[in-house]
Amino acid sequence: MRDFSMKIFNRWGEQIYYSEDPRAGWNGRKNNKGNLEANGVYVCVVKYKTDKDEVKELKSFATLIR
């Protein structure tokens, strides 16, 4: 997997997390260091390039519950 990126957006479309490290995760804080985000549903977009140079984009949802 190459050219990886993961973005997470809140319900207003504001990007609250971005990473190019496929091993990194979101801890529920804005950019993993700001204030805790509210409980709710967030949009996740992952893009990467396969070994065959195909660009893949996956869209899903993450539910934050504390």
Kinemage of the C-alpha trace (Angstrom):
@kinemage 1
@onewidth
@group {chain A} dominant
@subgroup {mainchain}
@vectorlist {calphas} color= white
{ca met a 1} P 0.000 0.000 0.000
{ca arg a 2} L 1.426 3.337 -1.063
{ca asp a 3} L 0.297 6.958 -1.119
{ca phe a 4} L -1.964 6.389 1.893
{ca ser a 5} L -4.089 9.099 3.462
{ca met a 6} L -6.941 9.058 5.954
{ca lys a 7} L -9.221 12.004 6.640
{ca ile a 8} L -12.017 12.309 9.189
{ca phe a 9} L -14.700 14.971 8.968
{ca asn a 10} L -17.337 16.150 11.426
{ca arg a 11} L -20.997 16.627 10.501
{ca trp a 12} L -20.326 20.181 9.288
{ca gly a 13} L -17.662 18.993 6.838
{ca glu a 14} L -14.718 20.294 8.865
{ca gln a 15} L -11.646 18.067 8.605
{ca ile a 16} L -10.716 17.098 12.139
{ca tyr a 17} L -8.069 14.451 11.463
{ca tyr a 18} L -5.522 13.693 8.741
{ca ser a 19} L -2.756 11.114 8.546
{ca glu a 20} L -0.492 9.578 5.927
{ca asp a 21} L 0.552 6.776 8.303
{ca pro a 22} L -1.562 3.611 7.799
{ca arg a 23} L -0.671 2.487 11.342
{ca ala a 24} L -1.860 5.693 13.020
{ca gly a 25} L -5.325 6.007 14.520
{ca trp a 26} L -7.665 8.754 15.605
{ca asn a 27} L -8.024 9.244 19.374
{ca gly a 28} L -11.236 11.302 19.290
{ca arg a 29} L -9.498 14.674 19.553
{ca lys a 30} L -9.146 17.308 16.865
{ca asn a 31} L -5.888 16.452 15.060
{ca asn a 32} L -5.188 13.975 17.913
{ca lys a 33} L -4.149 16.806 20.233
{ca gly a 34} L -6.952 19.351 20.487
{ca asn a 35} L -10.210 19.248 22.372
{ca leu a 36} L -12.250 16.078 22.577
{ca glu a 37} L -14.816 15.874 19.794
{ca ala a 38} L -18.490 15.361 20.615
{ca asn a 39} L -20.090 11.938 20.591
{ca gly a 40} L -21.549 11.287 17.176
{ca val a 41} L -21.008 9.974 13.666
{ca tyr a 42} L -17.988 11.074 11.630
{ca val a 43} L -17.153 10.568 7.952
{ca cys a 44} L -13.914 8.715 7.159
{ca val a 45} L -12.197 8.809 3.765
{ca val a 46} L -9.200 6.573 3.080
{ca lys a 47} L -7.203 6.784 -0.162
{ca tyr a 48} L -4.292 4.589 -1.189
{ca lys a 49} L -2.515 3.141 -4.186
{ca thr a 50} L -2.312 -0.625 -4.651
{ca asp a 51} L 0.742 -2.574 -5.781
{ca lys a 52} L -0.795 -2.479 -9.274
{ca asp a 53} L -0.910 1.354 -9.176
{ca glu a 54} L -4.688 1.410 -8.806
{ca val a 55} L -5.974 4.321 -6.728
{ca lys a 56} L -8.606 3.195 -4.234
{ca glu a 57} L -10.895 5.407 -2.165
{ca leu a 58} L -12.957 4.035 0.704
{ca lys a 59} L -15.666 6.042 2.434
{ca ser a 60} L -17.272 5.020 5.686
{ca phe a 61} L -18.500 6.247 9.044
{ca ala a 62} L -17.042 6.114 12.546
{ca thr a 63} L -19.197 6.492 15.631
{ca leu a 64} L -17.470 8.175 18.574
{ca ile a 65} L -18.830 7.113 21.958
{ca arg a 66} L -17.188 7.783 25.307
